[in-house]
Amino acid sequence: MLGRVKGVVLGYLSEDNPSAVILMQGDVILEVKRKWIFGIKCDLEIASRMAKDDNVFLLVYRNGSSFF
């Protein structure tokens, strides 16, 4: 990654959260549904337009590399 990573850092995820299977505390969400995330406001805006059962395509940064 070039320079600083910009996105939303994940805080606490409860064990019963389905996302906890893949995501970890400290991961940085870079994209949601192919839209760059530059802060929590962007993330909340996208999340507000999604249905509860929608599948979400994320780009995540962890330990120096990124993955979908």
C-alpha atoms as an extended CHARMM CRD file, in Angstrom:
* protein
*
        68  EXT
         1         1  MET       CA              0.0000000000        0.0000000000        0.0000000000  PROA      1               0.0000000000
         2         2  LEU       CA              1.2210000000        3.4590000000       -0.7430000000  PROA      2               0.0000000000
         3         3  GLY       CA              1.6980000000        5.7830000000        2.2060000000  PROA      3               0.0000000000
         4         4  ARG       CA             -0.8950000000        5.6810000000        4.9420000000  PROA      4               0.0000000000
         5         5  VAL       CA             -3.8590000000        3.3520000000        4.8650000000  PROA      5               0.0000000000
         6         6  LYS       CA             -7.2160000000        5.1550000000        4.8370000000  PROA      6               0.0000000000
         7         7  GLY       CA            -10.3790000000        3.3960000000        5.8750000000  PROA      7               0.0000000000
         8         8  VAL       CA            -12.3310000000        2.3470000000        8.9520000000  PROA      8               0.0000000000
         9         9  VAL       CA            -10.5670000000        0.3740000000       11.6880000000  PROA      9               0.0000000000
        10        10  LEU       CA            -12.6560000000       -2.4080000000       13.1930000000  PROA      10              0.0000000000
        11        11  GLY       CA            -13.0990000000       -2.3540000000       16.9210000000  PROA      11              0.0000000000
        12        12  TYR       CA            -14.6820000000       -5.0930000000       18.9730000000  PROA      12              0.0000000000
        13        13  LEU       CA            -16.5280000000       -7.9160000000       17.1760000000  PROA      13              0.0000000000
        14        14  SER       CA            -18.6360000000      -10.2100000000       19.3370000000  PROA      14              0.0000000000
        15        15  GLU       CA            -18.0910000000      -13.9420000000       18.8820000000  PROA      15              0.0000000000
        16        16  ASP       CA            -21.6720000000      -14.4380000000       17.6700000000  PROA      16              0.0000000000
        17        17  ASN       CA            -21.1970000000      -11.8790000000       14.8700000000  PROA      17              0.0000000000
        18        18  PRO       CA            -20.9880000000      -13.8010000000       11.5420000000  PROA      18              0.0000000000
        19        19  SER       CA            -18.2610000000      -11.3910000000       10.4080000000  PROA      19              0.0000000000
        20        20  ALA       CA            -15.9960000000      -12.5960000000       13.2320000000  PROA      20              0.0000000000
        21        21  VAL       CA            -15.2580000000      -15.7570000000       11.2150000000  PROA      21              0.0000000000
        22        22  ILE       CA            -13.2010000000      -13.6950000000        8.7440000000  PROA      22              0.0000000000
        23        23  LEU       CA            -12.6800000000      -10.2210000000       10.1830000000  PROA      23              0.0000000000
        24        24  MET       CA            -10.5320000000       -9.3510000000       13.1900000000  PROA      24              0.0000000000
        25        25  GLN       CA            -10.2500000000       -6.4240000000       15.5490000000  PROA      25              0.0000000000
        26        26  GLY       CA             -7.7790000000       -3.9770000000       14.0130000000  PROA      26              0.0000000000
        27        27  ASP       CA             -8.6100000000       -4.8270000000       10.3890000000  PROA      27              0.0000000000
        28        28  VAL       CA             -9.0740000000       -1.7640000000        8.1980000000  PROA      28              0.0000000000
        29        29  ILE       CA            -12.0740000000       -1.7060000000        5.8260000000  PROA      29              0.0000000000
        30        30  LEU       CA            -10.8930000000        0.0050000000        2.6250000000  PROA      30              0.0000000000
        31        31  GLU       CA            -13.8740000000       -0.6580000000        0.3260000000  PROA      31              0.0000000000
        32        32  VAL       CA            -17.5010000000       -1.6580000000        0.7510000000  PROA      32              0.0000000000
        33        33  LYS       CA            -19.3390000000       -2.8240000000       -2.3700000000  PROA      33              0.0000000000
        34        34  ARG       CA            -16.5220000000       -1.4180000000       -4.5710000000  PROA      34              0.0000000000
        35        35  LYS       CA            -16.7460000000        2.0590000000       -2.9860000000  PROA      35              0.0000000000
        36        36  TRP       CA            -13.6850000000        3.4570000000       -1.2050000000  PROA      36              0.0000000000
        37        37  ILE       CA            -14.1720000000        4.1760000000        2.4730000000  PROA      37              0.0000000000
        38        38  PHE       CA            -12.4030000000        7.2800000000        3.7710000000  PROA      38              0.0000000000
        39        39  GLY       CA            -14.0050000000        7.3560000000        7.1960000000  PROA      39              0.0000000000
        40        40  ILE       CA            -16.8990000000        6.1850000000        9.2940000000  PROA      40              0.0000000000
        41        41  LYS       CA            -19.3210000000        8.6140000000        7.6110000000  PROA      41              0.0000000000
        42        42  CYS       CA            -18.7960000000        6.8940000000        4.2260000000  PROA      42              0.0000000000
        43        43  ASP       CA            -19.2120000000        3.4750000000        5.8230000000  PROA      43              0.0000000000
        44        44  LEU       CA            -22.4390000000        4.4290000000        7.5890000000  PROA      44              0.0000000000
        45        45  GLU       CA            -23.8430000000        5.9760000000        4.4050000000  PROA      45              0.0000000000
        46        46  ILE       CA            -23.2930000000        2.7720000000        2.4250000000  PROA      46              0.0000000000
        47        47  ALA       CA            -24.5230000000        0.5650000000        5.2780000000  PROA      47              0.0000000000
        48        48  SER       CA            -27.7430000000        2.5690000000        5.5600000000  PROA      48              0.0000000000
        49        49  ARG       CA            -28.6500000000        1.5950000000        1.9810000000  PROA      49              0.0000000000
        50        50  MET       CA            -28.1560000000       -2.1540000000        2.4960000000  PROA      50              0.0000000000
        51        51  ALA       CA            -30.7150000000       -4.7500000000        3.5130000000  PROA      51              0.0000000000
        52        52  LYS       CA            -29.9950000000       -6.8750000000        6.5820000000  PROA      52              0.0000000000
        53        53  ASP       CA            -29.4200000000      -10.0520000000        4.5260000000  PROA      53              0.0000000000
        54        54  ASP       CA            -27.3030000000       -8.4510000000        1.7670000000  PROA      54              0.0000000000
        55        55  ASN       CA            -23.9710000000      -10.0550000000        0.9810000000  PROA      55              0.0000000000
        56        56  VAL       CA            -21.2080000000       -7.4790000000        1.2420000000  PROA      56              0.0000000000
        57        57  PHE       CA            -18.0220000000       -7.3570000000       -0.8240000000  PROA      57              0.0000000000
        58        58  LEU       CA            -15.2380000000       -5.8320000000        1.2950000000  PROA      58              0.0000000000
        59        59  LEU       CA            -11.6180000000       -4.9130000000        0.6760000000  PROA      59              0.0000000000
        60        60  VAL       CA             -9.7900000000       -5.3770000000        3.9700000000  PROA      60              0.0000000000
        61        61  TYR       CA             -6.2430000000       -4.4010000000        4.9890000000  PROA      61              0.0000000000
        62        62  ARG       CA             -4.4680000000       -6.5180000000        7.6160000000  PROA      62              0.0000000000
        63        63  ASN       CA             -0.8020000000       -6.8140000000        8.5770000000  PROA      63              0.0000000000
        64        64  GLY       CA              0.6230000000       -5.1610000000        5.4660000000  PROA      64              0.0000000000
        65        65  SER       CA             -1.5920000000       -6.7750000000        2.8190000000  PROA      65              0.0000000000
        66        66  SER       CA             -5.1510000000       -6.5470000000        1.5820000000  PROA      66              0.0000000000
        67        67  PHE       CA             -7.7820000000       -9.1240000000        0.6360000000  PROA      67              0.0000000000
        68        68  PHE       CA            -11.4210000000       -9.3080000000       -0.4930000000  PROA      68              0.0000000000
